[in-house]
Amino acid sequence: MAKDPVCGMFVEEKEDSIRHTVDGKEYFFCTTQCLHEFTAPEVELKKLKAVTVASIGLTIPITLLTYLALLPSEINNFVLLALATPVQFWAGWRFYKGTWDAIRARASNMDTLIAVGTTAAFLYSAVVTAVPSFFPFEQVYFETAAIIVTLILLGRLLEQRTKEKASSAVRKLLDLQPRKARVLKDGQEVEVPVEEVAEGDLLLIRPGERIPVDADVVDGSSSVDESAITGESIPVDKVPGSEVIGATINKSGLLKVRATKVGQDSVLSQIIALVQEARTGKAPMQRMADQVAKYFVPAVVIIAVASGLAWYYAGGIGLTFSLLAFVSVIIIACPCALGIATPAALMMGTGKGAENGVLFKGGEYLEIARKVRTVVFDKTGTLTKGQPEVTDIIVLSDAGEQEVLRLAAIAESGSEHPLGQAVVRKAKETGIPVAGPDSFEAVAGHGLVAVYSAHRIMIGNRKMMADSGIAVGDEVNAQMARLEADGKTATLVAIDGRLAGIIALADTLKDNARQAIDSLKAMGMEVVMLTGDNERTAKAIAAKVGIDRVIAQVLPQQKEEVIAKLKSEGRAVAMVGDGINDAPALARADLGIAIGSGTDVAKETGGIILIKNDLRDVVTALELGRKTVAKIKQNLFWAFAYNTGLIPIAAGALVPVFGAEMYSWLPFLAAGAMALSSVSVVSNSLLLGRYRPAHIETRTNL
């Protein structure tokens, strides 16, 4: 049996089953509709990529032939017509479809503006080419229509790539779950597909294996790496009665567990469902150009029709010039710069982001970044480094600090526990040679006992020392309490039956975390910590970085609920995380920011990736969003300004002064307007190149 990745139903893996292979992995589907939903973004991306490449391939020679006069003039326009036709009606078909949809909805949008403007330019140019005697001028605009179609397609391609990431993130989540499970039936170990595990079944989990389903430990003890689900870096000790989560890794001992949640009820399945729901639930971004087009297109069409009819019936200048007045308004009102107004700014914004370690996965994330007012941080692996380090060594006997660390490292070298490995790593960093113990015994849930060179070394908690008859006085308890209040794990070290020291370990803060939080506050952001860790540790870390609002002890699905609640308060929310457990929250947030060193699922789900693992880059991302959107707005102004200003002239405002022959100026006016608007847009976008993050050098005002 296999789980349908779209609806979650179980499907038999038979020869006639509906299947699809992605990156060498086979998926099964209950219906063709689910298969379509799973593959649609991928198929659409391939189709759009092919259309865009073909459009670029045709637009390049169209532009060269227009401006370089490489062919004799008598055949040049016919070649341009042949090259431009597939660009206009094949590559640009989606704009006609979008226009029709808008008309049915009694509205106009960006597609309407593109379709009307490029069609007018193309048809006028086609008539001039086929029947040159119909219009007294030979100027054609094939390259204008082709360039606009091609540039807008490039922007749509970037958007579609982002949609495909959603299904990719779900695939990576599905890959976390083991395909097989070892079930105990009548005292015999039987390997079965994980989909056949039922609630109440007994399972065996060997060291190094992923736990197939949510369960309770019945027998055995071990430490389990739950970082894939909870995000916490320190493995959790498991003893009979403890809960284990599917897709986590059994690190050391053999466990016998009883399944409690299987199929859609498991934590991993809930995370997958939340990611899908949050991704598909987001409304598509309504671009600023659509808002402009909503009013601009009807106005231009009305002016064009009115000017043509007015000059024909009232002006008496004849059909040819009246028709030319109509076409002139449409052509001159469709600025070539419109096609590059948004892409030019986005290209500079995303380029500056990549240059500074911030990868924007789509242009819409730059716009969302501008709106963010609340930034939520995960703790482990995001604010902290994600692995324990030795922070304190307190000596309680005549043995020096180096000796306590040396013997503790020797004892821990026999352990696979991350806390023990942190002690070994600290000794090696200090230059202390670490030998192997003569004997080693792990005491489940308490610590370890080792023998080395006639020394009996014990490392563990208070209970282990008490059980061994080693007294822990009030002063030592006070020191341990102080360390624990600071969010650290305090471990006692005893040598030859006497307390020798306390070793404190903690997941330490990342460099520049405090600076990043301070900068966000200076920008007027509300900063929140959201973590599955206990409240005491979370508040200790939050105090160090200056975060006042802490939400602790939350499961992955609860993180998503917290983000939804924050959004309901009316503020755009950004979520910064690194783990699989953060994926639902990253997807639900207005803006998901994934740490580059985090899991693939987090990076696929987030809209922004911090490549350098530097939290100050969160500030850079939000600043770039503000500055890039400002440039887009300025560019849209310049894209329309020159051409809109010439609409009255195209409509015939100067005919009473210069006569109908003034339309002979139109080609030059249109060319000048397009050139000036394009130069203004590109030059304005290039100013983004002056941006420098505040933590690198003084910010430049743009």
Residue pairs with C-beta under 8 A, 6 or more apart in sequence:
1 10
1 11
1 12
1 13
1 193
1 195
1 196
2 10
2 11
2 12
2 13
2 27
2 28
2 193
2 195
3 9
3 10
3 11
3 174
3 195
3 263
3 269
4 10
4 11
4 28
4 29
4 30
4 34
5 27
5 29
5 34
5 38
5 170
5 171
5 174
5 272
6 29
6 34
6 35
6 37
6 38
6 276
7 30
7 34
8 263
8 264
8 269
8 272
8 273
9 30
10 195
10 263
11 17
11 18
11 28
11 29
11 30
13 28
17 28
17 29
18 28
18 29
18 30
18 31
18 32
18 34
18 35
19 26
19 27
19 28
19 29
20 26
20 27
20 29
20 35
20 38
20 39
21 27
22 42
22 171
23 171
25 171
25 175
27 38
27 171
27 174
29 35
29 38
38 167
39 167
41 160
41 163
41 164
41 166
41 167
42 164
42 167
44 160
44 163
45 157
45 160
45 161
45 163
45 164
48 153
48 156
48 157
48 160
49 157
51 90
51 91
51 153
52 91
52 150
52 153
52 154
52 156
52 157
54 86
54 90
54 91
55 87
55 91
55 146
55 149
55 150
55 153
56 150
56 154
58 83
58 84
58 86
58 87
58 91
58 146
59 87
59 143
59 146
59 147
59 149
59 150
61 83
62 80
62 83
62 84
62 87
62 142
62 143
62 146
63 143
63 146
63 147
64 70
65 71
65 76
65 79
65 80
65 83
66 80
66 140
66 142
66 143
67 143
69 76
70 76
71 79
77 125
77 128
77 129
77 138
77 140
77 142
78 129
80 125
80 129
80 140
80 142
80 143
81 125
81 126
81 129
81 130
81 142
83 142
83 146
84 122
84 125
84 142
84 143
84 145
84 146
87 145
87 146
87 149
87 150
88 118
88 119
88 122
88 145
88 146
88 149
89 96
91 149
91 150
91 153
92 114
92 115
92 118
92 149
94 111
94 156
95 111
95 114
95 115
95 118
95 149
95 152
96 111
96 115
97 111
98 109
98 110
98 111
98 112
98 115
99 111
99 112
99 115
99 116
101 111
102 108
102 109
102 111
102 112
103 112
107 294
108 293
108 294
108 297
108 298
109 290
109 293
109 294
110 152
110 287
110 289
110 290
110 293
112 293
112 297
113 289
113 292
113 293
113 296
113 297
113 334
113 338
114 148
114 149
114 152
114 334
114 338
116 297
116 300
116 301
116 330
116 334
117 145
117 148
117 330
117 331
117 333
117 334
117 338
118 144
118 145
118 148
118 149
118 334
119 145
120 327
120 330
120 331
120 334
121 141
121 142
121 144
121 145
121 330
121 331
121 334
122 141
122 142
122 145
124 135
124 140
124 141
124 327
124 331
125 140
125 141
125 142
125 145
127 134
127 135
128 134
128 135
128 137
128 138
128 139
128 140
129 140
132 138
134 320
135 320
135 324
136 320
136 663
136 664
137 663
137 664
137 666
137 667
139 666
139 667
139 670
141 331
141 670
144 331
144 334
144 336
144 674
147 336
147 339
148 334
148 336
148 338
148 339
150 339
151 339
151 340
151 343
152 339
154 343
155 342
155 343
155 346
155 363
158 346
158 362
158 363
159 362
159 363
159 364
161 361
161 362
162 361
162 362
162 364
162 607
165 361
165 604
165 605
166 275
166 276
166 279
166 280
166 604
166 605
168 604
169 275
169 279
169 583
169 587
169 601
169 604
169 605
170 272
170 275
170 276
172 600
172 601
172 604
173 268
173 271
173 272
173 275
173 580
173 583
173 601
174 272
176 210
176 228
176 247
176 268
176 580
176 601
177 194
177 210
177 212
177 246
177 247
177 268
178 194
178 209
178 210
178 211
178 212
178 247
179 193
179 194
180 191
180 192
180 193
180 194
180 212
181 191
181 192
181 193
181 194
181 197
181 203
181 212
181 213
182 189
182 190
182 191
182 203
182 204
182 205
182 206
183 189
183 190
183 191
183 192
183 197
183 201
183 202
183 203
184 190
184 201
184 202
184 203
184 204
184 256
189 204
194 212
194 213
195 263
197 203
197 212
197 213
197 259
197 262
198 259
198 262
199 259
199 260
199 261
199 262
200 258
200 259
201 258
201 259
202 218
202 256
202 257
202 258
202 259
203 212
203 213
203 215
203 256
203 257
203 258
203 259
204 254
204 255
204 256
205 211
205 222
205 244
205 250
205 254
205 255
205 256
205 257
206 250
206 254
207 222
207 250
207 251
207 252
207 253
207 254
208 249
208 250
208 251
209 249
209 250
210 246
210 247
210 248
210 249
210 250
211 224
211 244
211 245
211 246
211 247
211 248
211 249
211 250
211 255
211 257
212 246
213 246
213 259
213 260
213 261
213 262
213 266
214 243
214 244
214 245
214 246
214 259
214 260
214 261
214 262
214 265
214 266
214 267
215 243
215 244
215 246
215 257
215 258
215 259
215 260
215 261
216 241
216 242
216 243
216 244
216 257
216 258
216 260
217 238
217 239
217 240
217 241
217 242
217 243
217 244
217 255
217 256
217 257
218 240
218 256
218 257
218 258
219 240
219 255
219 256
220 240
220 253
220 254
220 255
220 256
221 237
221 238
221 239
221 240
221 253
221 255
221 444
221 445
222 237
222 238
222 250
222 251
222 252
222 253
222 254
222 255
222 444
223 235
223 236
223 237
223 238
223 251
223 252
223 253
223 416
223 417
224 235
224 236
224 238
224 244
224 248
224 249
224 250
224 251
225 235
225 248
225 249
225 251
226 232
226 235
226 236
226 245
226 248
227 233
227 380
227 381
227 386
227 579
228 247
228 248
228 249
228 579
228 580
228 581
228 599
229 245
229 247
229 248
229 267
229 268
229 271
229 556
229 579
229 580
229 581
230 245
230 532
230 555
230 556
230 579
230 581
231 378
231 379
231 380
231 381
231 531
231 532
231 577
231 578
231 579
231 580
231 581
231 582
232 380
232 532
232 533
233 380
233 381
233 384
233 386
233 387
233 388
233 418
233 507
234 388
234 418
234 419
234 489
234 507
235 251
235 417
235 418
236 242
237 444
237 445
238 244
238 255
239 444
239 445
243 260
244 250
244 255
244 257
245 267
245 268
246 261
246 266
246 267
246 268
247 267
247 268
247 580
251 416
251 417
252 416
252 417
252 442
253 444
261 267
263 269
264 270
264 273
267 555
267 556
267 557
270 556
270 557
271 556
271 557
271 580
271 581
271 583
271 584
274 556
274 557
274 560
274 583
274 584
274 587
274 588
275 583
275 584
275 587
275 605
278 560
278 584
278 587
278 588
279 587
279 605
285 364
285 367
285 368
287 342
288 342
288 632
288 633
288 636
289 338
289 341
289 342
289 636
292 636
292 640
296 333
296 640
300 329
300 330
300 333
300 647
301 330
303 329
303 333
303 647
303 651
304 325
304 326
304 327
304 329
304 330
304 333
304 651
305 326
306 651
307 325
307 326
307 329
307 650
307 651
307 652
308 322
308 323
308 325
308 326
309 322
310 652
311 317
311 321
311 322
311 325
311 652
311 655
311 660
312 318
312 319
312 322
315 322
315 652
315 655
317 655
317 660
318 660
321 660
321 663
324 663
324 666
325 650
325 651
325 652
325 663
328 650
328 651
328 663
328 666
329 647
329 650
329 651
331 650
331 666
331 670
332 643
332 646
332 647
332 650
332 666
332 669
332 670
332 673
333 643
333 644
333 647
333 650
334 643
335 639
335 640
335 642
335 643
335 673
335 674
335 677
336 674
336 677
336 678
337 635
337 638
337 639
337 674
337 677
337 678
337 680
337 681
338 636
338 639
338 640
340 635
340 678
340 681
340 682
341 632
341 635
341 636
341 638
341 639
341 681
342 363
342 632
342 635
342 636
343 363
344 635
344 681
344 682
344 685
345 628
345 631
345 632
345 635
345 684
345 685
345 688
346 363
346 366
346 628
346 632
347 685
348 628
348 631
348 685
348 686
348 688
348 689
349 360
349 363
349 366
349 624
349 625
349 627
349 628
349 631
349 688
350 360
350 363
350 366
352 624
352 688
352 689
352 691
353 359
353 360
353 608
353 620
353 621
353 624
354 611
356 617
356 620
356 693
356 696
357 596
357 610
357 611
357 612
357 614
357 617
357 620
358 608
358 609
358 610
358 611
358 617
358 620
358 621
358 624
359 596
359 608
359 609
359 610
359 611
360 366
360 607
360 608
360 621
360 624
361 606
361 607
361 608
361 609
362 607
364 607
365 591
365 607
365 608
365 625
366 624
366 625
366 628
366 629
367 625
367 628
367 629
367 632
368 572
368 590
368 591
368 607
368 625
369 574
369 591
369 608
369 621
369 622
369 624
369 625
369 626
370 622
370 625
370 626
370 628
370 629
371 572
371 590
372 525
372 572
372 573
372 574
372 590
372 591
372 622
372 625
373 524
373 525
373 526
373 571
373 572
373 573
374 525
374 526
374 527
374 528
374 566
374 569
374 571
374 572
374 573
374 574
375 520
375 525
375 526
375 527
375 528
375 573
375 574
375 576
375 618
375 622
376 527
376 528
376 529
376 530
376 562
376 563
376 566
376 573
376 574
376 575
376 576
376 585
376 589
377 383
377 527
377 528
377 529
377 530
377 547
377 576
377 577
378 529
378 530
378 531
378 575
378 576
378 577
378 578
378 579
378 582
378 585
379 529
379 530
379 531
379 533
379 538
379 541
380 386
380 507
380 531
380 533
380 579
381 578
381 579
381 595
381 597
381 598
382 576
382 577
382 578
382 582
382 595
382 598
382 615
383 509
383 510
383 513
383 529
383 541
383 545
383 615
384 507
384 508
384 509
384 510
384 541
385 507
385 508
385 509
385 510
386 507
386 578
386 597
387 418
387 422
387 507
388 418
388 419
388 422
388 489
388 505
388 506
388 507
389 422
389 425
389 426
389 505
389 506
389 507
389 508
390 405
390 422
390 423
390 425
390 426
390 503
390 504
390 505
391 488
391 504
391 505
391 506
391 508
392 483
392 488
392 502
392 503
392 504
393 401
393 404
393 405
393 501
393 502
393 503
393 504
394 479
394 501
394 502
394 503
394 504
395 401
395 404
395 500
395 501
396 476
396 499
396 500
396 501
396 502
397 404
397 495
397 498
397 499
397 500
397 501
399 407
399 495
399 500
399 501
401 501
402 430
402 432
404 493
404 495
404 500
404 501
404 503
405 423
405 426
405 427
405 430
405 432
405 503
406 427
406 432
406 434
407 452
407 455
407 457
407 493
407 495
407 500
408 423
408 427
408 457
408 459
408 493
408 501
408 503
409 423
409 424
409 426
409 427
409 428
409 432
409 434
410 434
410 435
410 436
410 437
410 450
410 452
410 457
411 437
411 440
411 448
411 450
411 452
411 457
411 459
412 419
412 420
412 421
412 423
412 424
412 448
412 459
413 420
413 424
413 434
413 435
413 436
413 437
414 436
414 437
414 440
414 448
414 450
415 421
415 440
415 442
415 448
419 489
419 491
419 505
420 448
420 459
422 505
423 503
423 505
424 434
427 434
428 434
435 452
437 450
437 451
437 452
437 457
438 450
438 451
438 452
438 453
439 450
439 451
440 448
440 449
440 450
441 448
441 449
441 450
442 448
443 449
443 460
443 464
446 460
446 461
446 463
446 464
446 467
447 458
447 459
447 460
447 461
447 464
447 491
448 458
448 459
448 460
449 456
449 457
449 458
450 456
450 457
450 459
451 457
455 495
455 496
456 495
456 496
456 497
457 493
457 494
457 495
458 464
458 465
458 468
458 470
458 492
458 493
458 494
458 495
459 491
459 492
459 493
459 494
459 503
460 491
460 492
461 491
461 492
462 472
462 477
462 480
462 492
464 492
465 471
465 472
465 492
465 494
465 499
466 472
468 494
468 497
469 497
470 494
470 497
470 498
470 499
471 499
472 492
472 499
476 492
476 499
476 502
479 490
479 502
480 490
480 492
480 502
483 490
483 502
483 504
484 490
484 536
485 536
485 540
486 506
486 540
487 506
487 536
487 537
487 538
487 539
487 540
487 541
488 504
488 505
488 506
489 504
489 505
489 506
490 502
490 503
490 504
491 502
491 503
491 504
491 505
492 499
492 501
492 502
493 499
493 500
493 501
493 502
493 503
494 500
509 541
509 544
509 545
510 613
510 615
511 614
512 614
512 615
512 616
512 695
513 545
513 615
514 544
514 545
514 546
515 616
515 695
516 614
516 615
516 616
516 618
516 619
517 527
517 545
517 546
517 547
517 615
518 546
519 616
519 619
519 694
519 695
520 527
520 618
520 619
520 622
521 527
521 546
523 619
523 622
523 623
525 622
526 549
526 571
527 546
527 547
527 548
527 549
528 547
528 549
528 550
528 551
528 566
529 538
529 541
529 542
529 547
529 549
529 550
529 551
529 552
530 551
530 554
530 559
530 562
530 563
530 575
530 585
531 538
531 550
531 551
531 552
531 553
531 554
532 552
532 553
532 554
532 555
532 556
532 559
532 581
533 552
533 553
534 552
534 553
535 550
535 552
535 553
537 552
538 550
538 552
538 553
539 550
539 552
542 548
542 550
551 562
554 562
555 581
556 580
556 581
556 582
556 583
556 584
556 585
557 584
559 581
559 582
559 584
559 585
560 584
560 585
560 587
560 588
562 585
563 573
563 575
563 585
563 588
563 589
564 588
566 573
567 573
567 588
567 589
567 590
572 590
572 591
573 589
573 590
573 591
574 589
574 590
574 591
574 592
574 593
574 618
574 622
575 582
575 585
575 586
575 588
575 589
575 591
575 592
575 593
576 593
576 594
576 595
576 615
576 618
577 583
577 585
577 586
577 592
577 593
577 594
577 595
577 598
577 602
577 606
578 594
578 595
578 597
578 598
578 599
578 602
579 598
579 599
579 602
580 599
580 601
580 602
582 594
582 598
582 602
582 605
583 601
583 602
583 605
585 592
586 592
586 593
586 594
586 602
586 605
586 606
587 605
591 607
591 608
592 605
592 606
592 607
592 608
593 606
593 607
593 608
593 609
593 610
593 618
593 621
594 602
594 603
594 605
594 606
594 608
594 609
594 610
595 602
595 609
595 610
595 613
596 603
596 609
596 610
596 611
596 612
596 613
597 613
603 609
608 621
610 617
610 618
610 621
611 617
616 693
616 695
617 693
619 693
619 694
619 695
620 693
623 691
623 693
623 694
623 699
624 691
627 688
627 691
627 702
628 688
630 702
631 684
631 685
631 687
631 688
631 702
634 684
635 680
635 681
635 684
635 685
638 677
638 680
638 681
638 684
639 677
639 681
640 677
641 677
641 680
642 672
642 673
642 674
642 676
642 677
642 680
643 670
643 673
643 674
643 677
645 673
646 669
646 670
646 673
649 662
649 669
650 666
650 669
652 662
654 662
655 662
687 702
688 702
690 700
690 702
691 699
691 700
691 702
692 698
692 699
692 700
693 699
